[in-house]
Amino acid sequence: MSEPPLLATPAGRRALRTAYRDGLLADTVPFWFPRSVDREHGGFLHCLDRDGSVVDTDKGVWIQGRMSWILLTLYRTVERRPEWLEWARRGLEFLDRHCFDPGGRMFFHVTREGRPIRQRRYAYSESFAAIAHAAHAAATGDARSAERARELFEAFARWNFTPGLMPPKFTGERPMTGMGPRMIALVTAQELRAALGGDEHLRGWIDRCIDEIQRLFVKPDLQAVMETVGPQGEILDHFDGRLLNPGHAIEGAWFILHEARLRGDSALARLGCDMLDWMWARGWDSEFGGLFYFRDVLGKPVQEYWHDMKFWWPHDEAIIATLLAYELTRDVKYARWHQQVHDWAHRHFGDPEHGEWFGYLHRDGRISIPLKGNLWKGAFHHPRMQWYCWQALEQAEGDRARP
């Protein structure tokens, strides 16, 4: 008889909790900090090679907000280390000083000194700056940061959800809408609520986003979660319209499972588990292991040439999603999946020599490039996974210990 998965036993859960805690504090955080802190110009240098050496001094605006958030979250929930607060403050100052255009929109990519290089149509930079300011307000009581967090969330929501405000990417011949803005609005509202306190306005956004994800993108008849659909949720039989991103959908699933856990809502738990079940079946590579990056909902070829690569972040999200699904259902299937993705990811992405995770693997698990950071990868998905799983397991143990 095979051994039970770690999540399903008290000793295994303690071992996982320790692994996530130690992986975060003794491996991931020391890889990024303090080496990434730009003491000359502010913010973070995050385009790093395998050993942590800088390969490009340009700065991603997403990453400045995300890395400030992780430092402030550690400061709030783990230990009030002055350096964590100071480094995060430098990140927020860099954002506020350099990363906004005269109209209040944020950039996506700037030079080391903060001169703008690129601005994207989507307002995701605003969402990551919002959660960083909210975490700063929670850590310090700074009323201006709390106000700034709400302002940035409203700017993000206005830009992404006001019809006609965002410049179109394509002609109007084939209108489409994406799950991404709903997912990010959902998790940003959750973060602001956690940091700033209960708020009916934020609850309204959470409810709206979950409803739209379920109505437009979740397809029970196909057992799939679409990445983009027509305006009424219709599937468009073209490359972009058939595209599935299993990791993205699984990330959305855990946002919904997190909400189900907070509310004790069985219907939300079922929705999140369905999303996880279907996209695990679509995304897990039964030959080599790991999650494919893209799939086609009808099983047709995908046009993106990196479709079968294994990226780091979907595996981080799947580790969280499977843990939450097990916590909510006690279905041992999810404990097995958790161990499966945990073991595969740590074995293939982990770097025992220099720490942290590689970002990009070939389908068979071989390293594609040794980069640890670029304009998309910084100290966010991986440390968030480690922190969240550690905290969730610790909370669950505390809950069980209470009479």
PyMOL commands that set and color helices and strands:
alter all, ss='L'
color gray80, all
select helices_A, chain A and resi 6-8+10-32+61-77+82-98+124-140+143-161+180-196+200-217+246-263+266-283+312-329+332-349+381-401
alter helices_A, ss='H'
color red, helices_A
select strands_A, chain A and resi 47-48+54-56+59-60+109-110+116-118+177-178+218-219+224-225+228-229+243-244+295-296+310-311+360-361+367-369
alter strands_A, ss='S'
color yellow, strands_A
deselect
rebuild
show_as cartoon
